[in-house]
Amino acid sequence: AMKASGVLKEYNIVGRRYPSEKDPSPTLYRMTIFAPEDVSAKSRYWYFMSKLRKLKKANGEIVSITEVRQKSPTKIKNIGIWLRYDSRSGTHNMYREYRDLTITGAVTQCYRDMGAKHRARTSSIHILRVEVIPPNKCRRPQVKQFLNSKIKFPLPHRVLKSNHKKPVHWVPYVTHTCASSQK
């Protein structure tokens, strides 16, 4: 089972079946995988290939694996994530929205959120599609509330500091509460 520890990374993995006399140039399959490191990404790739294309690691090879870097990691984005997960009662499809600087940050947020709100394990969550969404296509209220251009963040209960200054030499007064035994 994959552990979603730390911030996940995005990998593009291309793999294929081993060439043979019957098929000298087999079909290449590309997949985008979110994982903490490349070892987990490769493992996840073979997991999906065995489910989708009846191709396991023993009969195939990974042609290339590249980590995808975000083009603009300083600009905030609205990110939509389509996913499928197994709960205790069945399999569910879901659409979620997040605001983050990077796609990997939003996917990491999604894994944490699904674990917290739905008790979904990392291994049971399958990310189907991830897209940057324009503001007019956002659906969820927790994202839409930040799309207002005139948004304000009030600072309630501001305590003003008093103007009078403390004395330069301040000695605390100590009270003696126990009676002395000297006569």
Secondary structure, 3 states (H helix, E strand, C coil): CCCCCCCCEEEEEEEEECCCCCCCCCCEEEEEEEECCHHHHHHHHHHHHHHHCCCCHHHEEEEEEEEECCCCCCCCEEEEEEEEEECCCCEEEEEEEEEECCHHHHHHHHHHHHHHHHCCCHHHEEEEEEEECCHHHCCCHHHHCCCCCCCCCCCCCCCCCCCCCCCCCCCCCCCCCCCCCCC
